[in-house]
Amino acid sequence: MQTRKSPPYSHNRVFDEDRHAAERGTRVVMWITIAMMVVEIISGWWFNSMALLADGWHMSSHAVAIGLSAFAYAAARHYAQDSRFTFGTWKIEVLSGFTSAIFLLGIAVMMVVSSVERIFSPQPIHYMEAIIVAAIGLAVNVICAIILGKAHDHHNHHEHGEHPHHHDLNLKSAYVHVIADAATSVLAIIALAGGWIYGWSWLDPAIGIVGAVLVAIWSRNLIIATGTVLLDREMDHPVVDKIRKVVESGSATITTLITDLHVWRVGTRAYSCALSVDTNDKTLTPRRVHKQLAQYEEIVHATIEIHHVDNMED
């Protein structure tokens, strides 16, 4: 499918240009995860180890989610200048983060189900083999976390004055998957060591449930963060107060009030707004309001409607 060229009257729709480090880092992590997944599945089949097979298929879900993040970066870049996307393609990345969070929640549910089954139907555990697998998995996840962490630092370097709301949610979703896998590997090593040394076979499924709860909490936080953006719930953001402060004014003779205001995010730290203004200032024009809003770099697009009212009390 060919990308449509933007017509001459269209404005710039690329609000987050520096995504190369994040895309590259996510792609590298995806291939590392896939390679580890293949090694574990083949080894599990060759050595007839259910522990290896289970961990390999578990890692496959992370590979799918991280691959989705890499695809989202590529798709957002490919369609960046497509005029059919009115406010750019950034929300492709956010949608990917939301989908990854759902994947993560599904993983948590699977962990709980497997752990409960193990509690009621204990299975023999090859402790040494399982610990080695968990240790290798942990090492791989640490490497992946470092790669994604460098990509995040590179992003922050180009986003001065980073606000907590301004995280790259697609990169964050990939990072959470890696950290979740690392955390479960640590918990697994602790549980397996306890079972091997002290014979506490119940510790493995018990810690599995603890790990699932931890993963579910991370998933919930990511769903809220991405869902907020997808549903355009931004009216409690500080940028709203900035808009009101710079536009509204009052004096003995001149009054300007915003009667309708809509704000939504179109980039990591870029916002669009549409506002309707009532004023008795006959000289106030949309161009002047645009100049007033221009002092805030995060406001990249504004649609302004002005109603000149003789008597503001009406």
VOBA-1610 file (N, C-alpha, C; in pm, whole numbers, padded with zeros to 5 digits, always signed):
BEGIN
Met+00085-00120+00000Met+00000+00000+00000Met+00088+00124+00000Gln+00061+00216-00089Gln+00141+00338-00097Gln+00089+00442-00001Thr+00180+00517+00056Thr+00143+00624+00148Thr+00101+00747+00069Arg-00014+00802+00105Arg-00062+00922+00037Arg+00022+01043+00076Lys+00048+01126-00020Lys+00122+01248+00009Lys+00029+01351+00070Ser+00083+01428+00163Ser+00002+01530+00228Ser-00024+01645+00132Pro-00148+01699+00130Pro-00178+01813+00044Pro-00106+01937+00092Pro-00094+02040+00008Pro-00017+02160+00042Pro-00065+02231+00167Tyr-00196+02218+00198Tyr-00250+02294+00309Tyr-00230+02224+00443Ser-00176+02102+00443Ser-00165+02027+00568Ser-00045+02077+00650His-00060+02070+00781His+00048+02110+00871His+00133+01989+00906Asn+00244+02012+00972Asn+00333+01905+01012Asn+00265+01813+01111Arg+00271+01682+01087Arg+00207+01585+01174Arg+00308+01503+01253Val+00435+01533+01238Val+00539+01458+01308Val+00578+01537+01433Phe+00529+01491+01548Phe+00552+01563+01673Phe+00659+01498+01759Asp+00699+01374+01725Asp+00804+01302+01797Asp+00899+01244+01694Glu+01004+01319+01660Glu+01091+01278+01552Glu+01203+01185+01597Asp+01250+01198+01719Asp+01366+01120+01763Asp+01321+00986+01822Arg+01297+00887+01735Arg+01254+00756+01779Arg+01351+00647+01731His+01460+00688+01667His+01550+00590+01607His+01615+00500+01712Ala+01661+00558+01823Ala+01727+00479+01927Ala+01630+00380+01990Ala+01507+00426+02017Ala+01406+00339+02077Ala+01369+00225+01982Glu+01350+00259+01854Glu+01314+00156+01755Glu+01426+00054+01741Arg+01550+00104+01730Arg+01665+00015+01714Arg+01682-00076+01837Gly+01673-00017+01957Gly+01689-00095+02079Gly+01581-00200+02096Thr+01456-00164+02064Thr+01346-00259+02075Thr+01362-00374+01977Arg+01408-00342+01855Arg+01428-00447+01754Arg+01538-00545+01799Val+01648-00492+01855Val+01757-00578+01902Val+01708-00670+02014Val+01632-00613+02108Val+01579-00692+02220Val+01483-00799+02169Met+01404-00766+02067Met+01311-00864+02010Met+01386-00986+01957Trp+01495-00962+01881Trp+01570-01073+01824Trp+01643-01154+01931Ile+01694-01087+02034Ile+01757-01160+02146Ile+01655-01250+02215Thr+01535-01195+02239Thr+01429-01271+02305Thr+01386-01390+02221Ile+01371-01369+02090Ile+01332-01479+02001Ile+01439-01588+02000Ala+01566-01546+01995Ala+01676-01644+01994Ala+01675-01728+02122Met+01657-01661+02237Met+01653-01732+02364Met+01534-01826+02369Met+01421-01780+02316Met+01300-01862+02314Met+01323-01990+02233Val+01383-01977+02115Val+01409-02092+02028Val+01505-02190+02095Val+01610-02138+02157Val+01708-02223+02226Val+01641-02302+02337Glu+01556-02237+02416Glu+01490-02305+02528Glu+01392-02411+02479Ile+01315-02381+02375Ile+01216-02477+02325Ile+01286-02599+02265Ile+01390-02575+02183Ile+01464-02687+02122Ile+01534-02770+02230Ser+01595-02702+02329Ser+01665-02773+02436Ser+01567-02854+02520Gly+01451-02795+02547Gly+01349-02865+02624Gly+01302-02992+02554Trp+01285-02982+02421Trp+01242-03099+02344Trp+01354-03203+02339Trp+01479-03158+02321Trp+01593-03249+02308Trp+01622-03323+02439Phe+01615-03247+02552Phe+01646-03306+02683Phe+01522-03354+02758Asn+01405-03343+02692Asn+01279-03387+02753Asn+01254-03317+02886Ser+01279-03184+02887Ser+01263-03106+03009Ser+01142-03014+02998Met+01041-03039+03082Met+00922-02955+03083Met+00955-02815+03132Ala+01053-02803+03222Ala+01092-02671+03275Ala+01142-02582+03162Leu+01228-02639+03077Leu+01281-02562+02965Leu+01171-02526+02864Leu+01085-02623+02833Leu+00976-02599+02738Leu+00882-02490+02790Ala+00846-02501+02918Ala+00753-02404+02976Ala+00811-02263+02973Asp+00941-02251+03009Asp+01003-02118+03009Asp+01017-02064+02867Gly+01040-02154+02771Gly+01051-02112+02632Gly+00919-02057+02578Trp+00810-02128+02605Trp+00679-02079+02559Trp+00637-01954+02634His+00678-01945+02761His+00651-01823+02838His+00722-01704+02774Met+00847-01726+02732Met+00924-01618+02669Met+00866-01581+02532Ser+00796-01675+02468Ser+00737-01645+02337Ser+00633-01534+02347Ser+00560-01529+02457Ser+00460-01423+02475Ser+00527-01287+02487His+00644-01284+02554His+00719-01159+02563His+00776-01121+02426Ala+00819-01221+02349Ala+00873-01194+02215Ala+00766-01131+02126Val+00643-01183+02136Val+00532-01127+02058Val+00506-00982+02097Ala+00501-00956+02228Ala+00472-00821+02276Ala+00582-00722+02238Ile+00708-00762+02255Ile+00819-00673+02220Ile+00825-00654+02069Gly+00796-00761+01994Gly+00789-00749+01848Gly+00681-00652+01805Leu+00571-00650+01879Leu+00463-00556+01851Leu+00510-00412+01872Ser+00591-00391+01974Ser+00646-00257+01999Ser+00737-00213+01885Ala+00822-00306+01838Ala+00911-00274+01726Ala+00831-00243+01600Phe+00725-00321+01577Phe+00640-00298+01459Phe+00571-00162+01468Ala+00529-00124+01589Ala+00460+00005+01606Ala+00550+00122+01569Tyr+00677+00115+01609Tyr+00772+00222+01571Tyr+00785+00230+01419Ala+00799+00113+01355Ala+00816+00111+01210Ala+00691+00165+01140Ala+00572+00124+01188Ala+00447+00170+01127Ala+00428+00320+01145Ala+00458+00370+01265Ala+00443+00513+01292Ala+00537+00594+01204Arg+00658+00543+01183Arg+00755+00613+01098Arg+00711+00608+00951His+00660+00493+00908His+00622+00475+00768His+00506+00567+00729Tyr+00410+00582+00819Tyr+00290+00661+00788Tyr+00295+00802+00846Ala+00414+00845+00888Ala+00427+00974+00956Ala+00372+01091+00874Gln+00388+01088+00743Gln+00345+01199+00657Gln+00211+01169+00587Asp+00144+01064+00630Asp+00016+01027+00567Asp-00093+01122+00616Ser-00155+01193+00524Ser-00256+01295+00560Ser-00383+01235+00619Arg-00401+01103+00606Arg-00521+01041+00664Arg-00515+01037+00816Phe-00393+01047+00872Phe-00378+01053+01018Phe-00377+01200+01058Thr-00492+01250+01101Thr-00510+01393+01124Thr-00407+01452+01219Phe-00378+01383+01328Phe-00284+01435+01426Phe-00161+01344+01440Gly-00119+01287+01328Gly+00003+01207+01329Gly-00021+01062+01369Thr+00087+00988+01378Thr+00080+00843+01400Thr+00130+00800+01538Trp+00150+00895+01626Trp+00207+00861+01758Trp+00122+00760+01833Lys-00011+00768+01817Lys-00098+00678+01894Lys-00089+00533+01848Ile-00025+00508+01734Ile+00005+00369+01698Ile+00095+00309+01804Glu+00193+00387+01848Glu+00285+00341+01953Glu+00212+00320+02086Val+00121+00412+02118Val+00047+00401+02244Val-00045+00278+02241Leu-00109+00256+02125Leu-00195+00138+02111Leu-00115+00010+02127Ser+00008+00010+02076Ser+00096-00105+02094Ser+00127-00127+02242Gly+00153-00017+02314Gly+00180-00028+02458Gly+00060-00084+02534Phe-00061-00041+02496Phe-00183-00090+02559Phe-00200-00240+02532Thr-00177-00281+02407Thr-00189-00423+02372Thr-00085-00507+02446Ser+00036-00456+02458Ser+00141-00527+02532Ser+00103-00543+02679Ala+00038-00442+02734Ala-00006-00450+02874Ala-00111-00560+02891Ile-00199-00575+02791Ile-00298-00682+02796Ile-00228-00818+02790Phe-00126-00829+02702Phe-00046-00951+02696Phe+00014-00983+02833Leu+00068-00879+02897Leu+00132-00896+03027Leu+00031-00945+03131Leu-00090-00891+03126Leu-00195-00935+03218Leu-00230-01082+03193Gly-00234-01121+03065Gly-00259-01261+03033Gly-00151-01352+03086Ile-00026-01306+03080Ile+00086-01384+03135Ile+00069-01403+03285Ala+00026-01298+03354Ala+00004-01307+03499Ala-00103-01411+03532Val-00211-01411+03454Val-00319-01509+03476Val-00266-01651+03454Met-00188-01671+03347Met-00131-01803+03320Met-00039-01848+03432Met+00036-01753+03488Met+00126-01787+03599Met+00048-01834+03721Val-00064-01767+03749Val-00147-01805+03864Val-00206-01944+03843Val-00261-01967+03722Val-00323-02097+03692Val-00220-02210+03705Ser-00102-02190+03648Ser+00003-02293+03655Ser+00048-02317+03799Ser+00059-02211+03876Ser+00103-02224+04015Ser+00001-02297+04100Val-00127-02265+04081Val-00233-02333+04156Val-00236-02482+04121Glu-00220-02513+03992Glu-00216-02654+03949Glu-00101-02727+04017Arg+00014-02660+04029Arg+00131-02723+04092Arg+00109-02745+04242Ile+00029-02656+04305Ile+00002-02671+04449Ile-00080-02797+04474Phe-00183-02818+04390Phe-00272-02933+04409Phe-00220-03061+04343Ser-00134-03046+04243Ser-00077-03163+04175Ser+00074-03143+04160Pro+00148-03162+04269Pro+00294-03140+04265Pro+00362-03226+04159Gln+00460-03169+04090Gln+00536-03240+03988Gln+00684-03242+04029Pro+00754-03350+03993Pro+00898-03354+04026Pro+00971-03243+03953Ile+01061-03176+04023Ile+01134-03062+03967Ile+01281-03097+03954His+01337-03076+03835His+01481-03094+03814His+01548-02962+03853Tyr+01582-02950+03981Tyr+01622-02823+04038Tyr+01746-02763+03970Met+01851-02842+03954Met+01975-02787+03899Met+01951-02735+03757Glu+01884-02814+03674Glu+01857-02775+03536Glu+01771-02649+03531Ala+01668-02646+03618Ala+01577-02531+03620Ala+01647-02404+03666Ile+01736-02417+03765Ile+01810-02300+03813Ile+01903-02246+03704Ile+01967-02334+03630Ile+02055-02291+03520Ile+01975-02215+03415Val+01859-02269+03380Val+01772-02203+03282Val+01730-02065+03331Ala+01687-02058+03458Ala+01642-01931+03514Ala+01757-01830+03519Ala+01878-01877+03549Ala+01995-01788+03555Ala+02029-01735+03416Ile+02024-01821+03315Ile+02050-01776+03178Ile+01944-01675+03134Gly+01818-01706+03166Gly+01708-01614+03133Gly+01726-01479+03200Leu+01771-01482+03326Leu+01794-01357+03399Leu+01906-01275+03333Ala+02014-01343+03294Ala+02126-01273+03228Ala+02081-01209+03097Val+02001-01281+03020Val+01950-01227+02893Val+01863-01105+02917Asn+01778-01114+03019Asn+01688-01002+03048Asn+01764-00880+03100Val+01870-00902+03174Val+01952-00789+03221Val+02015-00718+03101Ile+02065-00795+03004Ile+02123-00737+02883Ile+02018-00656+02807Cys+01897-00715+02794Cys+01789-00647+02722Cys+01747-00519+02795Ala+01743-00525+02928Ala+01705-00407+03006Ala+01807-00295+02987Ile+01935-00330+02980Ile+02041-00230+02959Ile+02024-00165+02822Ile+01994-00247+02720Ile+01975-00193+02584Ile+01857-00095+02582Leu+01745-00135+02640Leu+01627-00048+02641Leu+01649+00073+02731Gly+01725+00055+02839Gly+01755+00167+02927Gly+01837+00274+02857Lys+01933+00232+02774Lys+02012+00328+02697Lys+01925+00402+02597Ala+01829+00330+02536Ala+01737+00395+02442Ala+01651+00498+02513His+01609+00466+02636His+01528+00560+02715His+01610+00683+02753Asp+01736+00661+02793Asp+01824+00774+02827Asp+01849+00863+02707His+01863+00802+02589His+01882+00879+02466His+01760+00965+02438His+01642+00909+02463His+01517+00984+02442His+01510+01102+02539Asn+01543+01078+02667Asn+01538+01184+02767Asn+01638+01295+02736His+01751+01258+02678His+01854+01356+02643His+01799+01457+02543His+01708+01412+02458His+01650+01501+02356His+01520+01564+02402Glu+01471+01523+02520Glu+01347+01580+02574Glu+01379+01650+02704His+01431+01772+02697His+01472+01845+02816His+01351+01875+02903Gly+01372+01871+03034Gly+01263+01897+03126Gly+01158+01788+03121Glu+01202+01663+03114Glu+01111+01549+03103Glu+01010+01549+03216His+00883+01542+03182His+00773+01538+03278His+00730+01393+03295Pro+00683+01351+03414Pro+00639+01213+03432Pro+00537+01167+03329His+00456+01261+03276His+00356+01225+03175His+00418+01203+03038His+00547+01235+03022His+00606+01241+02889His+00686+01116+02852His+00665+01005+02921His+00737+00884+02889His+00694+00830+02753Asp+00789+00762+02686Asp+00757+00689+02565Asp+00687+00560+02609Leu+00555+00555+02595Leu+00478+00443+02649Leu+00503+00314+02573Asn+00538+00322+02446Asn+00569+00202+02370Asn+00700+00140+02419Leu+00801+00226+02438Leu+00929+00179+02492Leu+00911+00128+02635Lys+00829+00197+02712Lys+00804+00155+02849Lys+00740+00017+02855Ser+00647-00011+02762Ser+00581-00142+02761Ser+00681-00254+02734Ala+00774-00231+02638Ala+00877-00331+02610Ala+00967-00349+02732Tyr+01001-00238+02797Tyr+01088-00241+02916Tyr+01021-00317+03030Val+00890-00294+03048Val+00817-00363+03156Val+00814-00513+03131His+00798-00555+03005His+00801-00698+02974His+00936-00760+03013Val+01043-00690+02980Val+01176-00740+03013Val+01198-00746+03164Ile+01159-00639+03233Ile+01175-00635+03379Ile+01088-00741+03446Ala+00966-00760+03395Ala+00876-00862+03451Ala+00938-01000+03437Asp+00997-01028+03321Asp+01061-01157+03299Asp+01182-01173+03390Ala+01259-01064+03407Ala+01375-01070+03497Ala+01333-01094+03641Ala+01225-01025+03683Ala+01176-01041+03820Ala+01129-01184+03846Thr+01057-01241+03748Thr+01010-01379+03766Thr+01128-01477+03768Ser+01235-01445+03693Ser+01354-01531+03696Ser+01421-01527+03833Val+01430-01406+03893Val+01488-01393+04026Val+01406-01471+04128Leu+01273-01452+04123Leu+01184-01524+04215Leu+01195-01675+04195Ala+01207-01717+04069Ala+01218-01860+04039Ala+01347-01917+04098Ile+01458-01844+04085Ile+01586-01890+04140Ile+01577-01906+04292Ile+01512-01806+04358Ile+01495-01813+04504Ile+01412-01936+04542Ala+01300-01955+04470Ala+01210-02067+04501Ala+01278-02202+04476Leu+01350-02213+04363Leu+01415-02338+04329Leu+01528-02370+04427Ala+01600-02265+04467Ala+01708-02286+04564Ala+01651-02335+04696Gly+01539-02275+04740Gly+01475-02318+04864Gly+01427-02462+04855Gly+01370-02499+04741Gly+01324-02636+04724Gly+01437-02736+04718Trp+01547-02697+04651Trp+01664-02786+04636Trp+01736-02807+04770Ile+01754-02698+04845Ile+01832-02706+04969Ile+01749-02759+05086Tyr+01624-02706+05099Tyr+01544-02740+05215Tyr+01428-02835+05186Gly+01408-02867+05057Gly+01299-02958+05023Gly+01162-02893+05026Trp+01158-02759+05016Trp+01030-02688+05019Trp+00970-02683+04877Ser+00909-02791+04836Ser+00854-02797+04701Ser+00737-02700+04681Trp+00672-02663+04791Trp+00558-02570+04783Trp+00603-02426+04752Leu+00732-02399+04773Leu+00782-02262+04757Leu+00777-02218+04610Asp+00801-02312+04518Asp+00801-02277+04375Asp+00665-02224+04330Pro+00553-02295+04351Pro+00423-02240+04310Pro+00380-02118+04391Ala+00419-02114+04519Ala+00381-02000+04603Ala+00444-01871+04552Ile+00573-01877+04523Ile+00642-01759+04471Ile+00594-01728+04329Gly+00550-01833+04256Gly+00491-01809+04124Gly+00369-01719+04132Ile+00287-01738+04236Ile+00168-01654+04256Ile+00210-01512+04294Val+00314-01501+04380Val+00364-01368+04418Val+00414-01293+04294Gly+00487-01363+04209Gly+00536-01302+04086Gly+00423-01259+03994Ala+00318-01340+03987Ala+00202-01307+03903Ala+00133-01180+03952Val+00123-01164+04083Val+00062-01043+04139Val+00144-00920+04102Leu+00277-00934+04113Leu+00367-00824+04079Leu+00352-00786+03931Val+00349-00885+03844Val+00332-00861+03700Val+00198-00796+03671Ala+00092-00840+03741Ala-00042-00785+03721Ala-00048-00637+03761Ile+00024-00601+03868Ile+00028-00460+03911Ile+00096-00374+03805Trp+00209-00421+03751Trp+00278-00347+03644Trp+00188-00333+03522Ser+00118-00442+03491Ser+00027-00441+03376Ser-00084-00340+03396Arg-00140-00337+03515Arg-00249-00243+03546Arg-00202-00098+03529Asn-00084-00067+03581Asn-00031+00070+03570Asn-00009+00109+03424Leu+00039+00015+03344Leu+00063+00043+03202Leu-00068+00059+03126Ile-00170-00020+03162Ile-00302-00008+03099Ile-00362+00129+03129Ile-00348+00175+03253Ile-00401+00306+03291Ile-00329+00417+03214Ala-00196+00409+03208Ala-00117+00514+03141Ala-00150+00522+02992Thr-00156+00407+02925Thr-00185+00408+02781Thr-00333+00435+02754Gly-00421+00381+02839Gly-00564+00404+02821Gly-00601+00550+02837Thr-00533+00619+02927Thr-00556+00762+02946Thr-00530+00840+02817Val-00423+00805+02748Val-00389+00872+02623Val-00488+00836+02513Leu-00518+00708+02501Leu-00608+00662+02395Leu-00748+00720+02408Leu-00790+00745+02532Leu-00924+00801+02556Leu-00921+00953+02570Asp-00804+01014+02546Asp-00788+01160+02550Asp-00831+01219+02683Arg-00797+01152+02791Arg-00828+01206+02924Arg-00712+01293+02970Glu-00713+01418+02926Glu-00602+01509+02952Glu-00644+01637+03023Met-00773+01650+03055Met-00821+01777+03106Met-00777+01808+03249Asp-00709+01713+03314Asp-00651+01740+03446Asp-00501+01764+03437His-00450+01776+03313His-00307+01796+03294His-00272+01944+03315Pro-00151+01974+03368Pro-00110+02112+03391Pro-00116+02202+03268Val-00105+02142+03148Val-00109+02224+03026Val-00244+02294+03012Val-00350+02237+03067Val-00483+02299+03060Val-00483+02431+03136Asp-00424+02431+03255Asp-00416+02555+03334Asp-00330+02659+03264Lys-00225+02614+03195Lys-00140+02707+03121Lys-00219+02779+03012Ile-00303+02702+02942Ile-00384+02760+02834Ile-00481+02863+02891Arg-00548+02826+02999Arg-00644+02920+03060Arg-00573+03047+03110Lys-00456+03027+03168Lys-00383+03141+03224Lys-00342+03241+03117Val-00296+03192+03002Val-00244+03281+02900Val-00354+03345+02816Val-00472+03279+02808Val-00579+03331+02722Val-00676+03418+02800Glu-00716+03373+02917Glu-00818+03447+02992Glu-00758+03571+03058Ser-00836+03676+03057Ser-00792+03801+03120Ser-00914+03880+03164Gly-00891+03968+03256Gly-01000+04051+03305Gly-00949+04185+03355Ser-01026+04288+03329Ser-00991+04422+03378Ser-01121+04500+03394Ala-01106+04628+03420Ala-01226+04712+03440Ala-01311+04718+03313Thr-01246+04710+03197Thr-01320+04726+03071Thr-01314+04604+02979Ile-01210+04522+02993Ile-01191+04409+02902Ile-01202+04276+02979Thr-01283+04185+02924Thr-01296+04051+02983Thr-01289+03947+02873Thr-01205+03846+02894Thr-01191+03735+02800Thr-01201+03604+02877Leu-01295+03518+02836Leu-01318+03392+02906Leu-01323+03277+02807Ile-01262+03165+02843Ile-01272+03043+02763Ile-01402+02973+02802Thr-01492+02958+02707Thr-01621+02895+02736Thr-01623+02746+02699Asp-01529+02703+02617Asp-01520+02562+02579Asp-01375+02530+02547Leu-01325+02421+02606Leu-01184+02388+02587Leu-01167+02236+02580His-01095+02192+02478His-01063+02050+02462His-00913+02038+02439Val-00848+01949+02513Val-00704+01928+02501Val-00678+01779+02488Trp-00593+01742+02393Trp-00556+01602+02379Trp-00411+01594+02334Arg-00349+01479+02367Arg-00207+01462+02338Arg-00187+01402+02199Val-00090+01456+02124Val-00060+01407+01990Val+00084+01361+01978Gly+00158+01364+02089Gly+00296+01319+02091Gly+00338+01297+02235Thr+00459+01248+02255Thr+00506+01222+02391Thr+00491+01344+02480Arg+00527+01463+02428Arg+00510+01586+02503Arg+00455+01696+02412Ala+00360+01658+02327Ala+00298+01753+02234Ala+00147+01745+02249Tyr+00083+01862+02252Tyr-00061+01868+02274Tyr-00129+01952+02168Ser-00252+01916+02139Ser-00338+01994+02051Ser-00456+02042+02133Cys-00512+02156+02096Cys-00627+02207+02171Cys-00726+02274+02076Ala-00850+02277+02120Ala-00956+02350+02050Ala-01030+02429+02156Leu-01043+02560+02136Leu-01106+02642+02237Leu-01199+02747+02176Ser-01300+02776+02254Ser-01396+02880+02216Ser-01388+02990+02321Val-01379+03116+02273Val-01356+03230+02363Val-01468+03333+02348Asp-01518+03381+02460Asp-01608+03496+02463Asp-01531+03616+02515Thr-01541+03728+02445Thr-01468+03847+02486Thr-01538+03974+02440Asn-01517+04081+02516Asn-01568+04212+02471Asn-01454+04298+02415Asp-01339+04231+02393Asp-01225+04298+02330Asp-01239+04286+02178Lys-01278+04391+02112Lys-01303+04389+01968Lys-01176+04366+01886Thr-01061+04385+01948Thr-00935+04370+01874Thr-00877+04228+01884Leu-00938+04144+01966Leu-00885+04009+01985Leu-00914+03923+01862Thr-00810+03859+01810Thr-00823+03774+01692Thr-00762+03636+01722Pro-00800+03533+01644Pro-00738+03401+01661Pro-00586+03406+01646Arg-00535+03489+01555Arg-00391+03499+01537Arg-00321+03547+01664Arg-00386+03643+01733Arg-00327+03694+01857Arg-00325+03587+01966Val-00432+03507+01972Val-00437+03398+02070Val-00330+03293+02038His-00312+03266+01910His-00206+03173+01868His-00070+03221+01917Lys-00044+03350+01904Lys+00084+03406+01950Lys+00098+03393+02102Gln-00014+03410+02173Gln-00009+03395+02319Gln+00025+03250+02358Leu-00033+03155+02285Leu-00010+03014+02316Leu+00128+02966+02272Ala+00190+03039+02180Ala+00319+02998+02123Ala+00431+02994+02228Gln+00411+03058+02342Gln+00515+03057+02445Gln+00530+02919+02508Tyr+00431+02832+02488Tyr+00438+02696+02540Tyr+00469+02601+02425Glu+00589+02546+02423Glu+00634+02463+02312Glu+00551+02336+02298Glu+00493+02287+02407Glu+00420+02161+02398Glu+00286+02174+02325Ile+00237+02298+02309Ile+00111+02319+02235Ile+00147+02336+02087Val+00130+02230+02009Val+00177+02230+01871Val+00066+02261+01771His-00058+02258+01815His-00169+02286+01723His-00286+02339+01804Ala-00351+02443+01753Ala-00465+02502+01823Ala-00571+02545+01723Thr-00695+02514+01754Thr-00810+02561+01676Thr-00887+02658+01766Ile-00900+02781+01720Ile-00952+02888+01807Ile-01075+02952+01745Glu-01178+02963+01827Glu-01303+03029+01786Glu-01330+03144+01882Ile-01354+03263+01827Ile-01374+03382+01911Ile-01513+03441+01887His-01583+03466+01996His-01713+03531+01990His-01700+03668+02056His-01725+03773+01981His-01720+03906+02038His-01858+03940+02098Val-01856+03965+02228Val-01979+03989+02303Val-01974+04131+02362Asp-02080+04205+02342Asp-02083+04342+02395Asp-02098+04343+02545Asn-02190+04261+02597Asn-02214+04258+02740Asn-02178+04119+02792Met-02065+04107+02862Met-02018+03978+02910Met-02108+03919+03015Glu-02188+03997+03079Glu-02277+03948+03182Glu-02391+03866+03123Asp-02419+03886+02992Asp-02524+03809+02929Asp-02479+03668+02899
//
